[in-house]
C-alpha cells in the first residue's frame, strides 16, 4: 500500500519548522513502511530499487550524523538520497533551464518507532505545479511513475 501525505515541511532539509496541514489534493510525496528490515538494509534496498528505475544516487545525506556534528542534536536514523535519472533530468533541463533548482529528486529513508522503516519520495508533479510548462509536466509525470514503481517494489518485497 502506498501512503500519500498531506503535510508540507517548511524550511530547509533540516526541517526545523513545524509541518502544516494542507488540502489532501496537494500531497507532495508518497511513501511506504517496511518492517523486519534494518535501517542500513533499507537504504541499500532503496538505492537498488532506484537503480532498477534508471536513477543514480548523487548524494546521500546522513541527517543523524549531520545534526549531531553541526548542532550536537540527537536525531533518529534519517538519510536523504538525492536521486537522478540522467535522461529525464536532461529533458527537464531542455524544457526549463532553471529546473535545476529542484533537482535531484529526494528520497528519504527514516527509522520510525518500533523498528518500522519509512521510505518516502518527492512527487515531482507536485513540485512542478509552480512552473507553468506543459513539456516539464510530462517529464515530471514520467519521473513520478518511476518513483511510484520504486516505492511499490519495496512494498512488495
N, C-alpha and C positions, 0 to 999 in steps of 0.2 A: 504494500500500500504506500502511495506517495502522499506525504503531508504537504499542505500548502499553508504558509503563514500569512498573516495579515498585519505584521508589525514592520515598522521602519526604524532602523537604528540611525540615530543622528550622530554625527561626529566622524572621526577618522577610524582607521582599522581597529583602534583600541576600544572603540565603542563605549566611552566613558559616560556619555549622555544617555539617559533612560530611553527606552523604546516607547513609542506612542502607537495606539491602535488606529488603523485607518480602514476604509472601505475594503472588504474582502476581495473585491474585484481588482484591487491594486496590489496583490501579493507580489513580492519581489524575489522570492526564492521558492524552491521545492526541496524536500528532504526525505530521508528515511532514517529509521533507527534500527540498529543491529544489536543483538545480544550474543553471548558466547564467543566473543572475539576480543582480543586485546586492542588497545589504542594503536600500538605500533603496527599490528596486523591490519587494522582498518585503514591506516594511512597508506600502507603498501597496496592493499586491495583496491583502494580508491584510485591510486596512481595507475595501477594496471588497467582498471576499468576505463579510465580516461584515455589511456593509450589505445585501447581497442576501438575507441570512437574517434581516433585521429588527433588527440590532444597530447601535447607535451607539457610537463610541469616546468615552468620557467623559474618560479620562486616557491620556496617553502619556508613560511614564517612560523616559528615556534613561539606562540604568544605567551605561553607559560614562562619560558626562559627569558623572553624579551622583557616582560613585565617585571620579573624578578630582578633582572640586571638593571633596568632603567629606573624602576620605581621602588625596588625592594618589596613588591607586592606579590602575594601568593595568588595563584590562579590555577584553575583546573587544566588538564591537558586539552590544548586547543591549537590546531595547526591550520593555517591558511595556505592553500595550494593555488598558485597563480597559473591557470591552465590556458594554453593557447593552441588553437588549431590553425597552423600557418596558412593553408589555402583560404580558409574563411576569414582570417584576420586580414589577409591581403585584399580580398573582395570588399571587406568593410572599409578598409583604408582607401580603396579606389572610389568608393561611394561617398565617403565623408572623411576628409583628411584630418579633422580634429578628433575623430573617434578613438584615437589612441589614448585619449584621456580616460577612456572607460575600459581599456584593455589592461591585462588579460582578464578572462573570466575567473572569478574567485569561487573556490570550492572549500568549504570548511569541514574539518573533522574535529569533533569535540567529544570529550568524555562526560557523560551526564551521570547523575547519581545512580547507584545500584548497578554499576557495570554496563550501563547502556551507552552505546556509541551512536552519535548522530552525524550523518553526512548531509550537508546542505549545499546546494549550488544556486548561484545567482540565476534569475530568469532574465536573459539578455533582452527579451522583448519588452519587459517592464522597464529595464534600464534605458532602452532606446525611445521610450514614449516622448521624451522631451525633444528628440531630434526628429524634425519633420522631413523624412527622406524615405520614400517608398522602397528604393533599392536596398537600403540599410535594413529595413524591416524584414525583407525576405531573407537576408543573411542571418539576422538575429533569430528568425523562426527556425532556420536550419540548425543553428547552434543550440537553441533551446531543445529541439528534438533530440540532438545528440546527448546533451546533458541529462535529459529525462531518461533516455535509454540507459545511460551510465548509472543513474540512481536506481532504476528498475533492476538492472543487472545485479547490483549489490543487494537489493531487497530479495531477489530470487535465489541468490546463492545460499 
